[in-house]
Amino acid sequence: MRISKAGLLVVLAFLAPVLVELRTVLAWVNIELSVLETAIIGGIIIAVILVWAFLPENGDEEGAERDVSNSEL
């Protein structure tokens, strides 16, 4: 996992106000989004974040934990 569970929760929680304000910003340039369209965009963004978060780190396809102890120093 590329991010901690707590970090992932914070990112997903921060996404809600960003999506709401996205509608406001787009309204300034005459692009109107319905609530359904905003929910679809939000769902796509959440899916992309979750896929990224659960991909193995640095091409480590087995998902094995690396030893990061300082015993060799």
C-alpha positions as CSV (number, residue, x, y, z in Angstrom):
1,M,0.0,0.0,0.0
2,R,1.4,3.4,-1.0
3,I,-0.2,5.4,1.7
4,S,-1.3,4.7,5.3
5,K,-4.9,3.9,6.0
6,A,-5.2,7.1,8.0
7,G,-3.6,9.2,5.2
8,L,-6.0,7.6,2.7
9,L,-9.0,8.5,4.9
10,V,-7.8,12.1,5.2
11,V,-7.3,12.4,1.4
12,L,-10.8,11.0,0.8
13,A,-12.4,13.3,3.4
14,F,-10.6,16.3,1.9
15,L,-12.0,15.4,-1.5
16,A,-15.6,16.1,-0.6
17,P,-15.3,19.9,-0.1
18,V,-13.0,20.1,-3.1
19,L,-15.7,18.5,-5.3
20,V,-18.4,20.9,-3.9
21,E,-16.2,23.9,-4.6
22,L,-15.3,22.6,-8.1
23,R,-19.0,23.2,-9.0
24,T,-18.6,26.8,-7.8
25,V,-15.4,27.4,-9.7
26,L,-16.8,25.9,-12.9
27,A,-19.9,28.0,-12.6
28,W,-17.7,31.1,-12.9
29,V,-16.7,30.1,-16.4
30,N,-20.3,29.1,-17.4
31,I,-19.9,25.4,-16.9
32,E,-22.8,24.0,-15.0
33,L,-22.5,20.6,-13.3
34,S,-25.5,18.8,-11.8
35,V,-25.3,17.0,-8.5
36,L,-25.3,13.7,-10.4
37,E,-22.4,14.8,-12.7
38,T,-20.4,15.9,-9.6
39,A,-21.1,12.6,-7.9
40,I,-19.9,10.7,-11.0
41,I,-16.7,12.8,-11.2
42,G,-16.2,12.2,-7.5
43,G,-16.6,8.5,-7.9
44,I,-14.1,8.4,-10.7
45,I,-11.6,10.4,-8.7
46,I,-12.1,8.2,-5.6
47,A,-11.6,5.0,-7.7
48,V,-8.4,6.4,-9.2
49,I,-7.1,7.3,-5.7
50,L,-8.0,3.8,-4.4
51,V,-6.4,2.0,-7.3
52,W,-3.2,4.1,-6.9
53,A,-3.2,3.6,-3.1
54,F,-3.4,-0.2,-3.3
55,L,-0.9,-0.7,-6.1
56,P,2.4,-2.2,-4.9
57,E,5.2,0.3,-4.2
58,N,8.2,0.6,-6.5
59,G,7.3,-2.3,-8.8
60,D,7.3,-4.7,-5.8
61,E,4.6,-7.0,-7.3
62,E,4.6,-9.4,-4.4
63,G,3.7,-6.7,-1.9
64,A,6.4,-7.8,0.5
65,E,7.3,-5.5,3.3
66,R,10.9,-4.2,3.1
67,D,13.2,-4.2,6.1
68,V,13.7,-0.6,7.0
69,S,15.4,-1.2,10.3
70,N,18.6,0.7,11.2
71,S,20.4,-2.5,12.3
72,E,22.9,-2.3,9.5
73,L,24.2,1.2,10.2
